[in-house]
Amino acid sequence: SCKVFFAKDPLKIVRAQGQYMFDEKGEKYLDCINNVAHVGHSHPYVIKAAINQMELLNTNSRFLHDNLVQYAQRLTATLPEKLSVCYFVNSGSEANDLALRLARQYHGHQDVITLE
């Protein structure tokens, strides 16, 4: 259900390019919610990197792989020393769950406030 975004007339998006998404009628929409600010939809460099990776290995971060360590080292090298630990997760839900667990462990509290 798309009621959260489109109560009366849900969009049927069929493709995307750059910062735009297109519906089944060819209507163009500026995408402001799908993290496209980074590189956009269908970016050739990202597509090529994804193809190269999937030809080699297509899995998530639950298995050990040197690339995870190398990426963590490259990432933390750009951050202050206090931010020297990386947690790789597979989804926003896993990220939220981990953040709650870490906060609860650190503070010892169970209460959570969320804002819509």
C-alpha positions, 0 to 999 in steps of 0.5 A: 500500500502506498497510502502513506505517500499517495492516499488517493492515487498511488504512483506506479513507477516503472523506471528511473534515471538520474534524479527522476522516476517515471510512471507507467504513462511516462510522467516524470517525478523528481525523486526526493526519498530514495537516497538518489542524492548520492549518485542518482538512479542508473548511474553507469559507474554504480551499475558497472561496479554492481555487475563486476561484484555480482559476477564474483560474489553476490551475498551480504555482510554475514560472511567474512570477506577481505573487502569488508575489512578494506572498506571499513579501513578506508571509511574510518580513515576519513573519520575522527578517531572516536568513530573507528568502529564499523557495523555493516547491516543489510537494511534500514530495519537492521540499522535501526535495530542495531542503533536501539540495541547499542543505545540501550546497552550504553544507557541502560534504558529501554524507553524509546521516543520516535517522531514521524 
